Amino acid sequence: MFTSTMQIQPSNPPKNSIIAAILSLLLLGGVGQIYLGQTKKGIIIIVASIILSCVGIGLVIPILGAVDAYMLSEKLKNGESIGDMQWFWE
């Protein structure tokens, strides 16, 4: 998949998983990732969502983005670092 060299460390206080998921669900799928510090990945998801909306499958992206943001936020809350391009299944 994507290789990542930058690691995002847990913050204190931790980012809210629900807020990350809602941001991704309501705002083109990548805003939750930007909230978590995965800026490059968030922008890629937003662009993909816009492009794929033209062919009718762009609605799937915000749902996957919300799941991804929630799961990665939970990893950060548990004290784990995440990569800047890491996905929830990794």
For each residue, the residues with C-beta under 8 A, 3 or more apart:
1: 85 87 90
2: 41 85 86 87
3: 85
4: 7 83 84 85 86
5: 83 84
6: 83 84
7: 4 81 82 83 84
8: 36 37 38 76 81 82 83 84
9: 81
10: 14 76 77 79 80 81
11: 14 15 76
12:
13:
14: 10 11 73 76 77
15: 11 19 20 35 36 73 76 77
16: 19 20 73
17: 20 21 69 70 73 74 77
18: 21 22 70
19: 15 16 22 23 32 35
20: 15 16 17 23 24 32 33 35 36 69 70 72 73
21: 17 18 24 25 32 66 67 69 70 73
22: 18 19 25 26 32 66
23: 19 20 26 27 31 32 34 35 69
24: 20 21 27 29 30 31 32 33 45 62 65 66 68 69
25: 21 22 29 32 62 63 65 66
26: 22 23 31 62
27: 23 24 30 31 62
28: 31 45 46 49 50 61 62 65
29: 24 25 32 45 46 48 49 61 62 63 64 65 66
30: 24 27 33 34 41 42 43 44 45 46 49 65
31: 23 24 26 27 28 34 35 42 46
32: 19 20 21 22 23 24 25 29 35 36 42 65 66 68 69 70 73
33: 20 24 30 36 38 39 41 42 45 65 68 69 72
34: 23 30 31 37 38 39 42 43
35: 15 19 20 23 31 32 69
36: 8 15 20 32 33 69 72 73 76 82
37: 8 34 84
38: 8 33 34 41 42 72 82 84 85 86
39: 33 34 42 43 84
40: 43 44 84 85
41: 2 30 33 38 44 45 84 85
42: 30 31 32 33 34 38 39 45 46
43: 30 34 39 40 46 47
44: 30 40 41 47 48
45: 24 28 29 30 33 41 42 48 49 61 65
46: 28 29 30 31 42 43 49 50
47: 43 44 50 51
48: 29 44 45 51 52 58 61
49: 28 29 30 45 46 52 53 58 61 62 65
50: 28 46 47 53 54 58
51: 47 48 54 55 58
52: 48 49 55 57 58 60 61
53: 49 50 56 57 58 59
54: 50 51 58
55: 51 52 58
56: 53 59
57: 52 53 60 61
58: 48 49 50 51 52 53 54 55 61
59: 53 56 62 63
60: 52 57 63 64
61: 28 29 45 48 49 52 57 58 64 65
62: 24 25 26 27 28 29 49 59 65 66
63: 25 29 59 60 66 67
64: 29 60 61 67 68
65: 24 25 28 29 30 32 33 45 49 61 62 68 69
66: 21 22 24 25 29 32 62 63 69 70
67: 21 63 64 70 71 88
68: 24 32 33 64 65 71 72 87 88
69: 17 20 21 23 24 32 33 35 36 65 66 72 73
70: 17 18 20 21 32 66 67 73 74 88
71: 67 68 74 75 88
72: 20 33 36 38 68 69 75 76 82 86 88
73: 14 15 16 17 20 21 32 36 69 70 76 77
74: 17 70 71 77 78
75: 71 72 78 80 82
76: 8 10 11 14 15 36 72 73 79 80 81 82
77: 10 14 15 17 73 74
78: 74 75
79: 10 76
80: 10 75 76
81: 7 8 9 10 76
82: 7 8 36 38 72 75 76 86
83: 4 5 6 7 8 86 90
84: 4 5 6 7 8 37 38 39 40 41
85: 1 2 3 4 38 40 41
86: 2 4 38 72 82 83 90
87: 1 2 68 90
88: 67 68 70 71 72
89:
90: 1 83 86 87
